Amino acid sequence: MHVLATAGHVDHGKSTLVRALTGMEPDRWAEERRRGMTIDLGFAWTELPSGETVAFVDVPGHERFVPNMLAGIGPVPAALIVVAADEGWKPQSAEHLAALAALDVRHGLLVVTRSDLADPAPATAQALAEIARTPLGPVPAVSVSGVTGAGLDDLRAALDSLVAALPAASLTEPVRLWIDRAFTVKGAGTVVTGTLGAGTLHVGDELALGDTLVRVRGLQTLGHPADTVPAVARVAVNLRGTPRDDVSRGDALLTPGRFRPTDLIDVRVHGDPAADLPATMTLHVGAAAVPVRVRPLGPDTARLRLAHPLPLRIGDRALLRDPGRHHVAGGVTVLDVLPPGLQRRGAAAARAQVLATMDGHPDLTSELSRRHLIRASALSEMGVPLPPPTPVDSLPAAQAPPVDSPPAAQAASTNSLPAAEAALITPVAGDWYVDPPYWSSLRERLPIEVTTYLKEHPLEPGMPLDALRHRLGLPDRALVSALIHPPLTMRNGRVAAVVAGAPDELVTQIKKAFDGLGPFTAPEANTLTALGLGPRQLAAAARTGLVIQLAPQVILHADAVDEAARTLATLPQPFTLSEARQSLTTSRRVAVPLLELLDRRAVTERLPDDRRRLR
């Protein structure tokens, strides 16, 4: 299926044209039919000579109903621009065309109607000239009469050519269905409709609607029920147990966890200069219309504060309109859905310089160069594609900027990273992605910070992990743990160098004790005895950081606590002792004291039913 929208001045025959093409009545309301004027969105469909199905979103042409018109064309990839032969180009023709240009619609067809009333040539020439100045560029033109039927076959052939040129929709993209109608069907409950531009809907899907999750009870497209509806399609979605009052035009049904509702965005403005924009405007995106406050930043960039959050992603296209002047100021491309604050003096000017380098195409390398570190889930919500996993340490060594260098210098360093190398970046801890040069600089800083702390606190056995986290400005303890490397080690929540003075013989004995064992397998007592590792030797090994001693004759590698925490994080929370033991591939002899140690270090929390969960 393909979905097209009509556009054009009031009373130029858009609904008559759709009616003649489809045999269906697009005007849904009795008031519309009585007045002969479309007020709200209408829908109809037909099969073309090629066998392709095309659905039409018929929009109102009167200036009072421009918000309704924008709700219809917002999610649609192509448009029929309708101009009457006997009236020619009119004010709403211009405003509808400006809206299509602002939304960067690049596929269209000019239809000159009422060719039975006047020579269509003058209106065709004028309209083609106006359209050619927009992103639509040169478009085909067809003259028709909705009354006599003249030219309808030519129009159907032109529609076939138009839909054949439309780009294929991605069926694997997350669903974002902007709702343009919501109503109640007796016996079924709440039904919403919209244009599905990407992804696939299935009966039984769980989708996000605002802060709640809703279940798809049924689907219908082109008047027929369906178990699955792939994009592009007009679709009606029956929502299970969702009150009609909880849904309105401009809401969106979303794949959970794949979009970030935001009320603050940085955008590039395509149209009026940013400095000339009014302080308050209306942002139209999808089927939504939201009041916004505008803060110009650069010549063509601005910050928008939305009256309520919308599920936006980097690269989204929207439209800014001044409703007071009935003026489309231009389109906007969303550059950032998680922008930094602008509290400090000069921050707005600095932000304008950064935005000048952004093109609205989400890219992992550029996002990391600006943000330094961010979770994979946040990147996914922003629309940033993530590469397949490859260890970050396998990247060729990059020259890290000095620790005290300004962010711009660090960003420049990352921007110089070849694309092939950037594609190898993977999370360094959990789902945290980090800019490689920034990560390198942290690895260099870490031993300096630890040494400085221990000089200031000579009686302490090491620097507390949280103190080190704060000193490095990191949001997660896991990031600090991932940075620790020899000669530093972490014991009992503190970071320090391995204590000097461990005899080489002891190091060799410990190495032999663990030879061939898994990370959570303790050497047997007879093995320790045979190697000469008695109580004194084991205590020395624990004291010097060579091992962790869980019980008198139960030892593990020094990094076992951190490895255990990472392994247990993969379990459903909370978990039992048995589940932990199986996950760690160890015995009860090791699992019990290891979990008790994790409890003492506040890595895990023991619940009243003896299950545990990570803190």
Secondary structure, DSSP 8 states (H G I E B T S, - for coil): -EEEEEEE-TTSSHHHHHHHHHSS----SHHHHHHTS--S-EEEEEE-TTS-EEEEEE---SGGGHHHHHHHHTT-SEEEEEEETTT-S-HHHHHHHHHHHHTT--EEEEEEE-TTTS-HHHHHHHHHHHHHTSTT-S--EEE--TTT-TTHHHHHHHHHHHHHTS----SSS--EEE--EEEEETTTEEEEEEEE-SSEEETT-EEEETTEEEEEEEEEETTEEESEEESSEEEEEEEET--GGG--TT-EEE-TTS-EEEEEEEEEEEES-GGGS-SEEEEEETTEEEEEEEEEEETTEEEEEEEEEEEE-TT-EEEEEETTTTEEEEEEEEEESS-----STTHHHHHHHHHHT--S---HHHHHHHHSEEEHHHHHHHT--------GGGS-------TTS-HHHHHHHHHTS-HHHHTT---SBTTEEE-HHHHHHHHHHHHHHHHHHHHHSTTSSSEEHHHHHHHHT-S-HHHHHHH--TTEEEETTEEEE--TT--HHHHHHHHHHHTT--TT----HHHHHHTT--HHHHHHHHHTTSEEEEETTEEEETTHHHHHHHHHTTS-SSB-HHHHHHHHT--HHHHHHHHHHHHHTTSEEE-TTS-EEE-
